[in-house]
Amino acid sequence: MRFKQPSVLPGFNLSLGYTLFYLSIIVLLPLSALLIKTSALSWEHFWQIISEPRVVASYKLTFGASLLAALINLLTGLLVAWVLVRYHFYGKRFIDAMVDLPFALPTAVAGIALATIYAPNGWIGQYLEPLGFKIAFTPIGIVIALTFVTLPFVVRTVQPVLQDLEHELEEAACSLGATRWQIFYKVIFPTILPALLTGFALAFARAIGEYGSVIFIAGNMPYVSEITPLMIISKLEQYDYLGATAIAVVMLVVSFALLLLINGLQWWAAKRLGRRK
């Protein structure tokens, strides 16, 4: 007669009930309040708020800069994770700890530091300004700030997958005459692709909602360097709660749709990898 192993955690029904209750309080309730608040607007009024030229310009800047920053970290994050996993060198632990610095550093401090460096009179900006390169108070500065904030998401997602990768597969491919590029493209890349897409999705989602590190280096000029989170804050400061919630709903819907698409790509990549195995 087989006896069921005792579990440290409570039973499935109690665990599931607590999980659903916790998620409802933390996630579903605020989102529901946002949608209920927006429902007080008529469709014409709602469309008028979200389609203002200034608001549309902030959408383009926010999603465009977030996408570009996530793409940059998709490449640089893979490179950093590769170096930390595949090579042993002096100061490796220090560099590994530096990757987590954007997690620990307050975003406002990061924004002030970046503005100090890239401002026209900053450490680097004072040399770029005479050459015609202006970084601070432009969309380029926003991309740099978002890239700084979202780098750890890609590195920390890809790093454990690279560590668990079986070296025997690479050795077998090498013994069969495969080049280094073929080994990476045929053996390594399909394995880390789901992790890359996950890191990209996390970085993109983080960048969309970033506020503290951006406002100090963005300049916040309408139609030029004004991000959507700042538009929401401006509406709240003017006590225009309906306008703020309307813009927030647009951000929520677009972000959810893009994350759903990326998760679908991740599922497809994982399924394709499973078939290969």
Number of C-alpha atoms within 10 A of each C-alpha: 3 4 5 6 6 8 7 6 8 10 10 9 9 10 12 12 10 12 11 12 13 12 11 14 11 11 11 14 12 12 16 12 12 18 16 12 15 21 14 11 15 10 11 8 14 18 13 13 19 19 14 11 13 17 20 16 18 22 23 15 22 24 21 15 25 26 22 17 25 29 16 18 27 23 14 16 27 23 14 21 23 16 15 19 18 9 8 10 8 7 8 14 11 9 13 17 9 13 18 16 16 16 14 8 11 12 19 15 13 21 25 16 17 24 27 18 18 23 21 20 14 17 14 14 20 16 15 17 16 10 9 8 13 19 24 24 23 17 24 17 25 31 25 21 31 29 24 21 25 28 27 24 26 27 28 19 22 27 21 14 19 21 14 9 14 11 12 9 13 19 13 12 18 14 10 9 11 15 12 12 10 15 18 15 12 14 15 19 14 18 20 22 18 23 23 26 22 21 26 29 24 19 26 27 20 16 27 23 18 21 19 18 24 32 22 23 29 24 18 18 11 14 15 16 23 27 31 26 23 17 21 20 15 14 17 15 11 11 11 13 15 20 23 23 22 24 24 20 18 13 19 16 11 12 17 13 12 14 18 13 13 17 16 13 16 19 14 13 19 18 13 13 15 11 8 8 6
